Amino acid sequence: MSAIRVVGVRKHFGGISVAEDISLEIAAGEILGLIGPNGAGKTTLFNLISGIHAPDAGEIYLRDRPLSRLPVYKRARLGIARTWQHVRLFPTLSVLDNVLMGPRAYPGEGSPARASAILERIGLAGAQDKLPGALPFGQQKLVGLARTLMNDGEVLLLDEPMAGVEGQVYETIKQVVRDEAAAGRAVCVVEHNVSFIRDLCTRAVFMFNGRIEQSGTVEELLASEKLAELYFGGKK
Amino acid sequence: MEYIYSVLILIGINIIMASSFNLIIGYGGLISIAHPIFFALAGYCSAILSMHYGVPIPMAIVAGALFSTALSVMLSLPSLRVSGDYLLIASIGFQLGFVEVIKNVEMAGAASGLTGIPALFSGPLRSPAFLATIYVLAVLVVWLVHRITHGDYGRAIQAMRDDEECFASLGRNAMAIKIVIFAVGSGLAGLAGALYAHYSEFLSPEQFGILQSGLILTMVVVGGMGTTAGPVVGALLLTALPQAITFLNLPAAVMAPLQGMIYTGLVLVFLFVRPSGLVARK
């Protein structure tokens, strides 16, 4: 059974279509890659699932529960956790306080201990009293991921987790994503980093102009001439 | 001596006003200028209940504060659904509209004001008793605002102010927090208003205009937004300063514009030179 199911979702902003008849499913324990050029509608799809935007048509299900009428905060409480392309940490809160904002039931019993454990897991135990602005961008991404992990929900939506990161942070994020999927979470990753998608994802979806152009295994997609033309701007 | 008491009592009332406004604008980031009207509405409500319906004054004061709380929820429910400027616009309408309503309600004394409001205390110890009551309540209000804005709830308020959309995506109900902050802040302004009514024994709609909003905002900005001590310092400074100027014995035609220039000048100076206010946030 799918953890999250998107069925025939459409979204228009004025005359511009940003999501056109989108349907996809992610199973528990699966890592789905969402690829496509900028403006393809990948983040919009995350916004539709997490409730930032309401779809014009179609439905989104968490297990069998329809979500479209639920506000953002109720979807998060049901277990839909997400990160943001531009991290969006709370700048006036310390790293620890940022992570403490994450549990579904706030403030949540035992949250400080859990938050410290997660920060230790991602190698930021020493930074918990710092303000996010004092950290390098890669570590800020880790804090954003740690805050999302506090949700402990069924679905994890990661918006370009690897953009602007390298080295140890890259490896840490990769390991966390792998572990979370192994723990039974349905993970969806928007990413331009093809090697990350190839290493982690069991399936991938290619989006272009608000539509799903192609889906399949990562190898199938990467072998596709259509993807090469639309995404990389040339024939394979 | 009576003059000293009146200044000190006014400072205490302004501490309640500035601290409660700081909860709304400084901690919550909710831009409203309607704070004085909640002060006024509670004052009128308490005065009318005690004058015309025989309600004991302490109960009337509580009822006045609750009246302001209820009205603030009425204002916040539609306007807080949308963020930022809409609340500001709605609060300006609320402020101007209710001043006009008061001016036209006979029972509230209409434009000429409401006189003969019973005092909370009487006799030779009237002023010391008022002073003690106001300062006990002012300390309680400052403590309450501090409690609300620190710890788990305070962290949530701060996060909501920083990024409301991200805050919601973590499972937090921003609307509920905004309504609570607005209702508590407005209710505390109402408490100050009801106390003021039963101290001054006179209320006039002219006392609660936009200028009063500017004065309270100045107290918070100059003292230090989003700090516990800032509004206390701001209220002390901006209540005492105009009183000090009166000792210059300037003509009334000069005094009023001079006071206005001082308020405006202070806001401008602090916004450019020290935007964090006298008491900076840690």
Boltz contact constraints between the chains, C-beta under 6 A:
constraints:
  - contact:
      token1: [A, 50]
      token2: [B, 169]
      max_distance: 6.0
  - contact:
      token1: [A, 72]
      token2: [B, 168]
      max_distance: 6.0
  - contact:
      token1: [A, 72]
      token2: [B, 169]
      max_distance: 6.0
  - contact:
      token1: [A, 73]
      token2: [B, 168]
      max_distance: 6.0
  - contact:
      token1: [A, 73]
      token2: [B, 171]
      max_distance: 6.0
  - contact:
      token1: [A, 73]
      token2: [B, 172]
      max_distance: 6.0
  - contact:
      token1: [A, 73]
      token2: [B, 173]
      max_distance: 6.0
  - contact:
      token1: [A, 76]
      token2: [B, 169]
      max_distance: 6.0
  - contact:
      token1: [A, 76]
      token2: [B, 170]
      max_distance: 6.0
  - contact:
      token1: [A, 76]
      token2: [B, 171]
      max_distance: 6.0
  - contact:
      token1: [A, 77]
      token2: [B, 171]
      max_distance: 6.0
  - contact:
      token1: [A, 82]
      token2: [B, 169]
      max_distance: 6.0
  - contact:
      token1: [A, 88]
      token2: [B, 163]
      max_distance: 6.0
  - contact:
      token1: [A, 88]
      token2: [B, 166]
      max_distance: 6.0
  - contact:
      token1: [A, 90]
      token2: [B, 159]
      max_distance: 6.0
  - contact:
      token1: [A, 90]
      token2: [B, 162]
      max_distance: 6.0
  - contact:
      token1: [A, 91]
      token2: [B, 162]
      max_distance: 6.0
  - contact:
      token1: [A, 92]
      token2: [B, 158]
      max_distance: 6.0
  - contact:
      token1: [A, 92]
      token2: [B, 162]
      max_distance: 6.0
  - contact:
      token1: [A, 93]
      token2: [B, 158]
      max_distance: 6.0
  - contact:
      token1: [A, 97]
      token2: [B, 155]
      max_distance: 6.0
  - contact:
      token1: [A, 101]
      token2: [B, 159]
      max_distance: 6.0
  - contact:
      token1: [A, 101]
      token2: [B, 170]
      max_distance: 6.0
  - contact:
      token1: [A, 102]
      token2: [B, 170]
      max_distance: 6.0
  - contact:
      token1: [A, 104]
      token2: [B, 171]
      max_distance: 6.0
  - contact:
      token1: [A, 107]
      token2: [B, 152]
      max_distance: 6.0
